[in-house]
Amino acid sequence: MVPLELQRSGMAIRHVGPVEMKAGGPAPGGKNRCQVRTESKMDRRPAPYGSAGVTIYAGRTSDAMEFTVQQDIRYLVFDVESVADGDLIARSRYPASRLTPDQAIRRFRQELLTASGRDFIPYTFHIPVAIVIAKVRADLTLDSIVSLDAPQHRPHVMTRHFWVGWERYQGPTWVTFNGRTFDLPLMEHAAFRYGVSVPKWFNMQDRTYEQRRNRYNLASHIDLQEILTNFGATWFRGGLNLAATILGKPGKMDVQGDMVYDLYRQGKLEEISEYCRCDVLDSYFVFLRTMVLTGQLTLEAEQELVAQTRQMLQEQADQHPGYRLYLDRWGDWPNPWVNEDASTIDRG
């Protein structure tokens, strides 16, 4: 049968292929898929998350479209790199000053620094310049990592791909590190800016605890920092860099967040994207350890998944400079349990 979410999507849908589903859900690492033929009023073009067996087209009403939707993608681990929109800042904050975009950014940063001691411009003035998503199966294996709208990285196209792709996968759980206060609000703001409709995300007619934007709805969004701080009860000083470093992973490397704007001005979008891939890898490994912490994954299984991911990076290192650098600085987590008898320790 056609997935319910696709039936509700407003498209004309025809089932053109079998759906193989096994008892208890998809087999680990399996490729259970359904084939669906749809029609839409939009121009025919490849749409988001199109790799790893997922080919989605948006076509004219007269065109038949066929795409394959994987049934076992349960989590989307993502990171967004963004820059301040100097033109927007100039027009909204200093309309009479006739500042250039760079001048407006410098002036705004100085005002913020004077007022608060921090010069980071709020996300409401940002546009996304790279969005990288790791597609993770229900068994926590990594399916693939994609950079949206590469190599062009157009903000409006990335924004549409981000949200449409999430809907096509039937609303998997977003996974971020500190994404509740930055990455997801930024992407909601981008949808507002570029006129992208996301009704399934803004399900405000549902019960409060079922709304996808509810802070405690972990089926919708797992913010790893929220888990590690008991939803803000403490402060995770050190952030993703610290969490990744604890696990022996590189953490922040050659590119820092405050360098993104300069790279953007130099047109180095692919370099920004590769940096973003490394942040997503750090987030994925922290996610796995958090699943160990919460009892949803054994330590042995986590270490297997880490080894599998390292092999995938080695196989793809020729295509991604970021992976080469990540592997060069890879460190294995020093497992303190290797020579310990857990049963003896548990008996006290």
C-alpha positions in Angstrom: 0.0 0.0 0.0 1.0 3.6 -0.5 2.4 5.2 2.7 -0.2 7.3 4.5 1.9 10.4 4.5 2.1 10.3 0.7 -1.7 9.8 0.5 -2.1 13.0 2.5 0.4 15.0 0.5 -2.1 16.5 -1.9 -0.6 14.8 -5.0 -2.2 12.4 -7.3 -0.7 9.0 -6.4 -0.6 5.7 -8.2 1.1 2.6 -6.7 3.4 1.1 -9.3 5.6 -1.3 -7.4 5.5 -3.7 -4.5 6.2 -2.9 -0.9 8.1 -5.5 1.0 7.7 -5.2 4.7 8.8 -7.7 7.3 7.3 -8.3 10.7 8.8 -6.0 13.3 9.8 -3.4 10.7 12.6 -3.2 8.2 15.5 -5.6 8.6 18.7 -3.9 9.8 20.4 -2.1 7.0 17.6 -3.3 4.7 16.3 -1.5 1.6 12.6 -2.0 2.0 11.1 0.5 -0.4 7.8 1.3 -2.1 7.6 2.7 -5.6 5.1 5.5 -6.2 4.0 7.4 -9.3 2.8 10.9 -8.6 1.8 14.0 -10.4 2.5 17.6 -9.5 2.2 21.1 -10.9 5.8 21.9 -10.3 8.6 21.9 -12.9 10.2 18.5 -13.4 13.6 18.4 -11.7 15.5 16.2 -9.2 14.4 16.9 -5.7 16.0 16.6 -2.3 17.8 13.7 -0.7 18.0 12.1 -4.1 21.0 9.8 -3.5 21.2 6.3 -2.0 18.3 4.9 -3.9 15.9 7.8 -3.4 15.0 9.5 -6.7 12.2 12.1 -6.4 10.9 14.3 -9.2 8.6 17.2 -9.2 6.9 17.4 -12.6 4.2 19.2 -14.5 0.6 18.0 -14.1 0.8 16.2 -17.4 4.0 14.4 -16.4 4.1 11.1 -14.6 6.7 11.0 -11.9 8.3 8.0 -10.2 10.3 8.0 -7.1 11.4 5.5 -4.5 11.0 6.2 -0.8 13.2 4.3 1.7 11.1 3.0 4.6 13.9 2.6 7.0 15.3 6.1 7.4 14.4 7.0 10.9 16.8 9.9 11.8 18.2 12.9 10.0 21.3 14.2 11.7 22.0 17.6 10.3 24.0 20.8 10.6 23.5 24.2 9.0 26.3 26.7 8.2 24.9 30.3 7.7 26.1 33.8 7.2 24.6 37.2 8.1 22.7 38.9 5.3 24.4 42.3 5.2 21.9 43.6 2.7 19.0 42.8 5.0 20.8 44.3 8.0 21.5 47.5 6.0 17.8 47.8 4.9 16.2 46.9 8.2 18.5 48.5 10.8 20.2 51.4 8.9 18.0 52.4 6.0 19.1 56.1 6.1 22.8 55.3 6.3 23.3 53.8 2.9 25.8 51.3 4.2 27.2 48.5 2.1 26.4 44.9 3.3 29.9 44.6 4.9 29.6 47.9 6.6 26.2 47.0 8.0 27.5 43.7 9.4 30.5 45.4 11.0 28.4 48.1 12.6 25.8 45.6 13.9 28.5 43.3 15.3 30.1 46.3 17.1 26.8 47.3 18.6 26.2 43.7 19.8 29.7 43.5 21.3 29.2 46.8 23.2 25.8 45.8 24.5 26.4 42.1 25.4 30.1 41.3 25.1 29.3 39.0 22.1 29.3 39.9 18.5 27.3 37.0 17.1 24.5 38.2 14.9 21.1 36.6 15.7 19.9 33.9 13.3 17.0 36.0 12.2 19.4 38.0 10.1 21.1 34.8 8.6 20.7 32.8 5.4 21.8 29.2 5.1 24.9 28.6 2.9 25.4 24.9 3.5 23.1 22.2 4.9 24.5 18.7 5.4 22.3 15.7 6.4 23.2 12.2 7.6 20.5 9.8 6.8 20.4 7.2 9.6 18.4 4.0 9.5 16.2 2.6 12.3 19.0 0.3 13.4 21.3 3.4 13.7 23.5 2.5 10.7 24.5 5.4 8.6 22.9 5.2 5.1 24.6 8.2 3.5 25.5 11.9 4.0 24.2 14.5 1.6 24.9 18.2 1.1 21.8 19.9 -0.2 21.8 21.6 -3.6 25.6 21.0 -4.0 27.6 22.5 -5.6 25.4 25.6 -6.0 24.1 25.8 -2.4 21.3 28.3 -3.2 19.6 29.3 0.1 16.1 29.1 -1.2 16.6 25.8 -2.9 18.4 24.2 0.1 15.5 25.4 2.3 12.9 23.8 0.1 14.9 20.6 -0.2 15.4 20.5 3.6 11.7 20.6 4.3 10.3 18.7 1.3 12.9 15.9 1.8 11.8 15.6 5.5 8.2 15.2 4.4 9.0 12.7 1.7 10.7 10.5 4.3 7.5 10.7 6.3 8.9 12.9 9.1 12.0 11.2 10.5 13.4 12.5 13.8 15.7 15.4 13.4 19.0 15.1 15.4 21.1 18.1 16.2 23.5 19.5 18.8 22.1 22.7 20.1 19.7 22.8 17.1 16.7 23.8 19.2 18.0 27.3 19.6 19.7 27.8 16.2 19.6 25.3 13.4 15.9 24.5 13.4 14.7 28.1 14.1 17.0 29.2 11.3 15.4 26.7 8.9 11.9 27.7 10.0 12.8 31.4 9.4 14.2 30.5 6.0 11.0 28.7 5.1 9.1 31.9 6.1 11.5 34.1 4.1 11.4 32.0 0.9 7.7 31.1 1.0 8.1 27.3 1.7 5.0 25.7 3.2 5.6 23.1 5.9 2.2 22.1 7.3 3.3 18.8 8.7 6.0 20.5 10.8 3.7 23.3 12.0 1.0 20.9 13.2 -0.3 23.5 15.7 -3.9 22.0 15.6 -2.7 18.9 17.4 -2.4 18.4 21.1 0.5 20.3 22.6 2.6 17.3 23.5 2.1 15.9 19.9 3.2 19.1 18.2 6.4 18.5 16.3 7.9 21.8 17.6 7.3 20.9 21.3 10.6 21.0 23.2 10.0 17.6 24.8 8.8 15.8 21.7 11.8 13.6 21.1 10.1 11.7 18.3 10.3 14.9 16.4 13.6 16.3 17.4 16.5 15.1 19.5 18.7 17.9 20.5 21.7 16.1 22.0 22.7 19.1 24.1 19.2 19.1 25.6 19.6 15.5 26.6 23.0 16.0 28.1 21.9 19.0 30.1 18.5 17.7 31.2 16.7 20.3 28.9 18.8 23.2 30.0 19.1 22.5 33.7 22.9 22.7 33.3 25.2 24.3 30.8 27.2 22.0 28.5 30.3 24.2 28.4 32.5 23.1 25.5 29.6 22.2 23.2 29.9 19.7 20.3 33.7 20.1 20.2 34.0 18.8 23.7 31.5 16.0 23.3 33.3 14.8 20.1 36.7 15.1 21.7 35.7 12.9 24.6 34.9 10.2 22.1 38.3 10.6 20.4 36.9 12.3 17.3 38.4 15.5 15.8 35.8 18.1 16.9 36.5 21.5 15.5 39.4 21.5 13.0 40.8 24.0 10.6 37.6 25.9 9.9 35.8 27.6 12.8 32.3 28.9 12.7 33.4 32.6 12.7 35.5 31.9 9.6 32.4 30.9 7.5 31.6 34.5 6.4 35.0 35.1 5.0 35.0 31.8 3.1 31.5 32.7 1.8 32.8 36.0 0.5 35.6 34.2 -1.3 33.1 31.9 -3.0 34.4 28.8 -1.2 31.0 27.1 -0.7 32.4 23.6 -1.2 34.9 24.2 1.6 32.1 25.4 3.9 30.1 22.3 2.9 33.0 20.0 3.7 33.4 21.6 7.1 29.7 21.1 7.7 30.1 17.4 6.9 32.7 17.1 9.6 30.3 18.7 12.1 27.6 16.2 11.1 30.0 13.3 11.6 30.8 14.6 15.1 27.0 14.9 15.8 26.4 11.3 14.6 29.0 9.9 16.9 27.7 11.9 19.8 24.2 10.6 18.9 25.4 7.0 19.0 27.0 7.5 22.5 23.8 9.2 23.7 21.8 6.1 22.5 24.2 4.1 24.7 23.7 6.5 27.6 19.9 6.1 27.3 19.9 2.3 27.0 18.9 2.1 23.3 22.2 0.8 22.0 24.8 -1.4 23.6 28.4 -0.2 23.8 29.6 -3.1 21.6 27.0 -2.3 18.9 28.1 1.4 19.1 31.7 0.5 18.5 30.7 -1.7 15.5 28.8 1.2 14.0 31.8 3.5 14.5 34.0 1.1 12.7 31.5 0.8 9.8 31.3 4.5 9.5 35.1 4.8 9.5 35.2 2.3 6.6 32.6 4.3 4.7 34.7 7.5 5.1 37.8 5.8 3.9 35.9 4.6 0.8 34.7 8.1 0.0 37.7 10.1 1.0 38.8 10.7 -2.6 35.5 12.6 -3.2 35.5 14.6 0.0 38.5 16.5 1.3 36.7 16.9 4.6 36.7 13.2 5.2 40.4 12.9 4.5 41.1 15.6 7.1 38.7 13.9 9.5 40.4 10.6 9.1 43.8 12.1 9.5 42.7 13.4 13.0 40.7 10.4 13.9 41.2 9.1 17.4 39.8 5.9 18.9 37.9 6.1 22.1 40.0 4.6 24.9 37.6 1.8 26.0 38.2 1.3 29.8 36.2 -1.9 29.8 38.4 -4.0 27.5 40.3 -5.7 30.3 37.5 -5.6 32.9 35.1 -8.3 33.9 31.8 -6.4 34.0 30.0 -9.2 36.0 32.6 -8.9 38.8 32.4 -5.1 38.9 28.6 -5.2 39.0 28.7 -7.5 42.0 30.7 -4.8 43.8 
